[in-house]
């Protein structure tokens, strides 16, 4: 269970770290372009990470306290989080694969009437063909021309000649602007007094509402324009399938876009959806191991308690049987000790000593009391003792 708690803590840290990636993701950053999103994804992701960390800490306390109520709460919480992360991970992987399929199949031209304005849906990818028409065809054709001259000094050196020639433009200025253009290359035109800093100003003031009816086009949905602006500011890209020469919102002094938006969008989906799915699956696996460890620990404790109870009962039976035997043995020992004490006392009294009478030549007798040792008496044979007794009787008769 200790290893599962460590894995769960690592998963919580990973989710918290992923929340910082979500927060720093430019397309999801809190701004006026995405008022419906803001920091909600960041807060949701961070909340899940904190919950995982707190669950790991709670599991640590439960492993030490081992309260039945705490185990039930931990199991309920872990199971719900396990299901939640499984569902979240599956949804993220599903949306990631779906997004890739849409991106790979949407480089086509779409009519304006097909677009259904919905401010709650950022469906730019579904209309990438229209997006490409605006930024590639119109901007390449009209930006920095007589209709929409670029504002400021000449910045044509920001574009390569090969890049300009690929769309029928050139950075070399004509000596006479009214001169016929050779090789069908239209030069970049800059004007200090009258010009546009970006293509959106040209589109809004000249192409959409201008007097020239041939260049007049219908207005584009604001949701697409907001998304285009956000992509330009975040990834420094424009167009979806192919890269055009000019940004739509960024200043002309920024030069050409660095790439089309296909690769940055794909990388963004990978960072948010695929990585988020991987982290969610990892978190669900850590929760699964925690549940498994909790179940095994409960089973181990139950078996251990059962064995302990059996041992206790067995010990009680053994102690009860031993107590009965010891009670009988003690009573027998008391009797034996009393008998041994009496025998020892008689033996000591018999071994205290004896009386010896000796007759000297002048007819006087001498009586000696000597202490004899039981061992010495034991060394004398019974016959010798009887002879000594007879001798003493004889001497007494003589006296």
Buried (B, 14 or more C-beta within 10 A) or exposed (E): BEEBBBBBBBBBBBBBEBBEBBBEBEBBBEBEBBEEBEEEBBEEBBEBBBBBBEBBBBBBEBBEEEEEEBBEEBBEBBBEBBEBBBEBBBBBBEBBBEBBEEBEEBBEEBEEEEBEEEEEEBBBBBBBBBBBBBBBEBBBBBBBBEBBBBBBEEBBEEBEEEEBEEBEBBBEEBEEEEEEEEEEBBBBBBBEEEBBBBBBBBBBEBBBEBEEEEBEEEEBBEBBBBBBBBBBBBBBBBBBBEBBBBBBBBEBEBBBBEBBBBEBBBEBBBBBBBBBBBBBBBBBBBBBBBBEBBEEBBEEEEEEEEEEEEEEEEEEEEEEEEEEEEEEEEEEEEEEEEEEEEEEEEEEEEBEEBEEEEEEEEEEEEEEEEEBEEEEEEEEEEEEEEEEEEEBEEEEEEE
